[in-house]
């Protein structure tokens, strides 16, 4: 499924948050959105999910304006994993994931064994099967985050939106989660803090600053040392690996610039 932002702008309290942002997410690609705090990443994700309406411009889902779709129609196509999504209800881990099936249920489509299978697979994919019976309020932040991912997968969307999905996760689960997203046969967009994670897993990266997209393309094309310094105010060395990939090596303030070689993969 193709997801597009066409010259969208959005403001809050009279303050401009996004300005004339245009973006096409191609079917089946994993797009990363990176940028410093306050650059507009979360606001853009909310617009792409249809949770907010742009002040100007349009969000299109396969060429259709998202504001012409019902909430149920959107939920069947797009799943969003937010940074902070909590509940005061006394529900189990499994029940939290079962909520992902809500858009597909109705009077003519009651809960079935197929729904159980979908929930089982989602729990298994995020390594939470063994904690399925635990109550939500007894789980750690990382465990809850993995359940949010499972709920989104149980929704069986065509587009998966993730707003800083690796928050609260240890490094093993961070890498496992991003690899899981990459393996899904769907369109994925993730707002990420870690530039190396974006470079490792994403097909393309959109770099945001001041409510605008300042660069869009393959990781090695977008994440140059000069651009990272301009946007984040930090000094780095970028190691280019070929195939559009790269590694970011952060330098302490005042450290000298090191000329980094281009790494090439050796085929056997």
C-alpha positions, -999 to +999 in steps of 0.1 A: +000+000+000+012+035-009+010+062+017+016+099+008+018+132+025+011+160+000+023+195+011+010+190+046+013+217+073+001+215+109+002+239+138-007+238+175-015+268+196-006+291+168+029+276+166+039+260+132+050+223+138+050+210+102+055+231+070+048+219+035+059+183+041+057+160+011+065+123+013+057+092-007+061+058+011+064+031-015+045-002-011+066-027+008+094-003+019+107+004+054+111+041+057+128+057+087+121+092+100+149+107+120+155+142+134+161+159+168+134+164+194+109+189+182+116+184+145+080+172+139+084+134+137+056+125+160+032+151+145+039+137+110+032+102+123-001+113+137-011+129+104-001+097+085-022+076+109-052+099+104-054+109+140-050+146+132-060+166+101-034+188+085-040+226+085-033+224+047-024+196+023-036+160+022-027+125+034-034+099+007-039+061+012-035+045-022-046+077-038-076+082-016-078+111+009-075+096+044-102+119+058-127+103+035-122+069+051-140+058+083-120+050+115-127+013+109-115+015+073-084+033+084-078+007+112-080-021+087-053-006+066-030+013+091-018+003+126+000+029+148+023+021+177+026+053+197+053+063+222+030+064+252-002+043+251-014+031+284-046+017+299-061+018+334-082-013+327-072-046+344-066-066+313-041-093+306-012-092+281-032-114+257-063-092+260-042-062+251-031-079+219-067-091+212-077-055+209-059-054+175-086-076+161-114-051+169-116-035+133-122-070+118-150-080+142-187-073+139-222-088+141-215-109+110-178-116+119-176-127+156-144-139+173-132-172+158-103-197+161-086-177+133-085-147+155-069-168+183-043-180+158-035-145+147-031-133+183-009-164+191+014-156+163+016-119+172+026-128+208+051-153+195+067-128+172+075-104+200+086-131+225+056-126+249+038-159+247+051-169+282+037-137+297+003-138+280-017-143+312+001-116+332-019-085+340-009-053+321-001-033+352+025-059+364+045-057+332+077-036+327+078-007+302+097-029+277+072-057+280+043-033+274+060-019+244+064-054+229+027-059+235+019-027+216+038-041+187+020-074+190-014-056+190-004-038+158+006-070+141-026-087+152-044-059+135-030-072+102-025-038+086-011-030+052+008-001+067+026-002+101+035+031+117+059+031+147+067+062+167+100+055+185+092+018+189+125+008+206+120+030+236+122+010+269+136-021+250+170-036+257+194-037+228+186-073+219+149-066+217+156-034+198+174-052+171+150-081+171+120-058+168+134-038+138+144-070+121+108-083+127+094-052+111+117-055+081+106-091+075+069-082+074+052-081+040+038-046+045+047-009+042+064+003+074+073+038+087+093+043+119+103+074+137+137+065+152+162+082+175+191+059+168+207+068+135+226+035+132+193+016+136+178+036+108+209+031+086+209-007+094+172-015+088+156+012+067+154+012+029+152+050+029+155+077+055+137+111+058+157+136+079+136+162+096+146+196+110+124+225+120+092+209+108+105+202+073+121+172+055+156+184+047+168+152+031+153+120+018+170+090+003+192+060+010+208+060+044+243+065+030+231+095+009+212+112+037+234+106+067+265+126+058+288+140+085+281+175+074+243+171+074+243+153+109+264+182+123+241+208+108+209+191+121+219+175+154+249+197+163+272+168+168+304+156+151+305+121+136+325+099+113+304+081+087+316+047+074+299+039+041+294+002+035+280+000+000+244-009-010+232+023+005+242+014+041+265+032+065+276+033+101+277+064+123+306+067+147+301+095+173+331+117+182+335+134+216+334+172+215+368+185+202+380+151+188+398+153+155+381+143+122+391+108+111+390+099+074+369+068+072+373+042+044+345+028+024+338-007+035+329-031+007+313-065+012+333-095+000+313-121-017+323-157-014 
